[in-house]
Amino acid sequence: MKIVQGFTFEAAHRLPNVPSTHRCHRMHGHSYRVELTLQG
């Protein structure tokens, strides 16, 4: 038997220690997809 479940989630962050001109200095986000498979 195999069970597969997919999940999506979003996360936001900023990198305060990079120069203020760096594109990651401001808050920005990423989308993720995880697929979990259980087999037994």
N, CA, C and O atoms as CSV, one atom per row, in Angstrom:
chain,resi,resn,atom,element,x,y,z
A,1,MET,N,N,0.835,-1.169,0.000
A,1,MET,CA,C,0.000,0.000,0.000
A,1,MET,C,C,0.887,1.242,0.000
A,1,MET,O,O,1.918,1.289,0.672
A,2,LYS,N,N,0.471,2.236,-0.760
A,2,LYS,CA,C,1.214,3.490,-0.825
A,2,LYS,C,C,0.224,4.642,-0.681
A,2,LYS,O,O,-0.799,4.678,-1.366
A,3,ILE,N,N,0.532,5.579,0.208
A,3,ILE,CA,C,-0.285,6.770,0.421
A,3,ILE,C,C,0.575,7.981,0.069
A,3,ILE,O,O,1.698,8.124,0.554
A,4,VAL,N,N,0.035,8.843,-0.774
A,4,VAL,CA,C,0.756,10.046,-1.200
A,4,VAL,C,C,-0.114,11.261,-0.888
A,4,VAL,O,O,-1.301,11.283,-1.213
A,5,GLN,N,N,0.482,12.266,-0.258
A,5,GLN,CA,C,-0.242,13.503,0.049
A,5,GLN,C,C,0.653,14.691,-0.281
A,5,GLN,O,O,1.821,14.725,0.105
A,6,GLY,N,N,0.104,15.649,-0.989
A,6,GLY,CA,C,0.861,16.849,-1.339
A,6,GLY,C,C,0.403,18.040,-0.514
A,6,GLY,O,O,-0.775,18.150,-0.173
A,7,PHE,N,N,1.321,18.919,-0.196
A,7,PHE,CA,C,1.039,20.123,0.578
A,7,PHE,C,C,1.722,21.309,-0.094
A,7,PHE,O,O,2.816,21.178,-0.643
A,8,THR,N,N,1.074,22.454,-0.045
A,8,THR,CA,C,1.706,23.695,-0.486
A,8,THR,C,C,1.667,24.688,0.672
A,8,THR,O,O,0.730,24.697,1.471
A,9,PHE,N,N,2.690,25.515,0.747
A,9,PHE,CA,C,2.706,26.561,1.763
A,9,PHE,C,C,3.587,27.709,1.291
A,9,PHE,O,O,4.434,27.551,0.412
A,10,GLU,N,N,3.365,28.857,1.896
A,10,GLU,CA,C,4.138,30.054,1.579
A,10,GLU,C,C,4.882,30.507,2.826
A,10,GLU,O,O,4.404,30.324,3.946
A,11,ALA,N,N,6.039,31.092,2.629
A,11,ALA,CA,C,6.828,31.626,3.737
A,11,ALA,C,C,7.462,32.939,3.285
A,11,ALA,O,O,7.847,33.092,2.126
A,12,ALA,N,N,7.562,33.877,4.217
A,12,ALA,CA,C,8.170,35.174,3.915
A,12,ALA,C,C,9.322,35.433,4.877
A,12,ALA,O,O,9.322,34.963,6.015
A,13,HIS,N,N,10.295,36.183,4.399
A,13,HIS,CA,C,11.425,36.542,5.245
A,13,HIS,C,C,12.132,37.741,4.636
A,13,HIS,O,O,11.829,38.164,3.520
A,14,ARG,N,N,13.062,38.268,5.377
A,14,ARG,CA,C,13.948,39.312,4.856
A,14,ARG,C,C,15.332,39.066,5.426
A,14,ARG,O,O,15.485,38.382,6.438
A,15,LEU,N,N,16.323,39.619,4.782
A,15,LEU,CA,C,17.704,39.455,5.220
A,15,LEU,C,C,18.220,40.816,5.684
A,15,LEU,O,O,18.720,41.593,4.870
A,16,PRO,N,N,18.108,41.114,6.972
A,16,PRO,CA,C,18.445,42.454,7.466
A,16,PRO,C,C,19.936,42.781,7.430
A,16,PRO,O,O,20.301,43.952,7.525
A,17,ASN,N,N,20.801,41.786,7.296
A,17,ASN,CA,C,22.246,42.035,7.337
A,17,ASN,C,C,22.888,42.225,5.969
A,17,ASN,O,O,24.108,42.356,5.869
A,18,VAL,N,N,22.077,42.240,4.916
A,18,VAL,CA,C,22.617,42.542,3.587
A,18,VAL,C,C,22.424,44.038,3.332
A,18,VAL,O,O,21.594,44.661,3.993
A,19,PRO,N,N,23.156,44.625,2.404
A,19,PRO,CA,C,22.999,46.060,2.130
A,19,PRO,C,C,21.553,46.403,1.756
A,19,PRO,O,O,20.846,45.579,1.177
A,20,SER,N,N,21.125,47.608,2.087
A,20,SER,CA,C,19.737,48.017,1.823
A,20,SER,C,C,19.419,48.039,0.330
A,20,SER,O,O,18.246,48.049,-0.044
A,21,THR,N,N,20.425,48.047,-0.520
A,21,THR,CA,C,20.197,48.012,-1.966
A,21,THR,C,C,20.022,46.590,-2.495
A,21,THR,O,O,19.627,46.411,-3.647
A,22,HIS,N,N,20.302,45.593,-1.691
A,22,HIS,CA,C,20.164,44.193,-2.102
A,22,HIS,C,C,18.684,43.835,-2.202
A,22,HIS,O,O,17.887,44.282,-1.377
A,23,ARG,N,N,18.306,43.035,-3.196
A,23,ARG,CA,C,16.893,42.722,-3.409
A,23,ARG,C,C,16.277,41.905,-2.279
A,23,ARG,O,O,15.054,41.895,-2.138
A,24,CYS,N,N,17.075,41.227,-1.479
A,24,CYS,CA,C,16.542,40.417,-0.380
A,24,CYS,C,C,16.454,41.187,0.940
A,24,CYS,O,O,16.030,40.628,1.951
A,25,HIS,N,N,16.847,42.452,0.940
A,25,HIS,CA,C,16.788,43.248,2.173
A,25,HIS,C,C,15.338,43.481,2.595
A,25,HIS,O,O,15.040,43.506,3.789
A,26,ARG,N,N,14.438,43.651,1.635
A,26,ARG,CA,C,13.022,43.872,1.945
A,26,ARG,C,C,12.298,42.537,2.097
A,26,ARG,O,O,12.763,41.503,1.618
A,27,MET,N,N,11.154,42.582,2.773
A,27,MET,CA,C,10.326,41.389,2.962
A,27,MET,C,C,9.929,40.823,1.600
A,27,MET,O,O,9.476,41.555,0.720
A,28,HIS,N,N,10.104,39.523,1.440
A,28,HIS,CA,C,9.687,38.847,0.217
A,28,HIS,C,C,9.336,37.408,0.568
A,28,HIS,O,O,9.703,36.916,1.635
A,29,GLY,N,N,8.626,36.735,-0.332
A,29,GLY,CA,C,8.150,35.396,-0.016
A,29,GLY,C,C,8.496,34.368,-1.070
A,29,GLY,O,O,8.948,34.683,-2.171
A,30,HIS,N,N,8.266,33.130,-0.686
A,30,HIS,CA,C,8.503,31.984,-1.557
A,30,HIS,C,C,7.338,31.016,-1.394
A,30,HIS,O,O,6.739,30.937,-0.322
A,31,SER,N,N,7.017,30.288,-2.442
A,31,SER,CA,C,5.993,29.243,-2.390
A,31,SER,C,C,6.687,27.894,-2.485
A,31,SER,O,O,7.639,27.728,-3.247
A,32,TYR,N,N,6.206,26.937,-1.712
A,32,TYR,CA,C,6.809,25.606,-1.665
A,32,TYR,C,C,5.743,24.542,-1.870
A,32,TYR,O,O,4.577,24.742,-1.529
A,33,ARG,N,N,6.148,23.426,-2.422
A,33,ARG,CA,C,5.283,22.252,-2.528
A,33,ARG,C,C,6.074,21.063,-2.005
A,33,ARG,O,O,7.216,20.833,-2.403
A,34,VAL,N,N,5.439,20.305,-1.098
A,34,VAL,CA,C,6.050,19.118,-0.504
A,34,VAL,C,C,5.138,17.940,-0.801
A,34,VAL,O,O,3.918,18.051,-0.677
A,35,GLU,N,N,5.717,16.821,-1.189
A,35,GLU,CA,C,4.944,15.606,-1.404
A,35,GLU,C,C,5.468,14.539,-0.459
A,35,GLU,O,O,6.650,14.199,-0.482
A,36,LEU,N,N,4.581,14.018,0.367
A,36,LEU,CA,C,4.922,13.006,1.361
A,36,LEU,C,C,4.386,11.663,0.888
A,36,LEU,O,O,3.209,11.548,0.545
A,37,THR,N,N,5.244,10.645,0.868
A,37,THR,CA,C,4.848,9.302,0.449
A,37,THR,C,C,5.125,8.321,1.575
A,37,THR,O,O,6.242,8.247,2.087
A,38,LEU,N,N,4.096,7.566,1.957
A,38,LEU,CA,C,4.228,6.490,2.945
A,38,LEU,C,C,3.956,5.176,2.234
A,38,LEU,O,O,2.954,5.032,1.533
A,39,GLN,N,N,4.855,4.222,2.419
A,39,GLN,CA,C,4.688,2.933,1.763
A,39,GLN,C,C,4.973,1.831,2.768
A,39,GLN,O,O,5.942,1.900,3.525
A,40,GLY,N,N,4.125,0.823,2.769
A,40,GLY,CA,C,4.337,-0.275,3.706
A,40,GLY,C,C,3.714,-1.559,3.233
A,40,GLY,O,O,3.808,-2.579,3.917
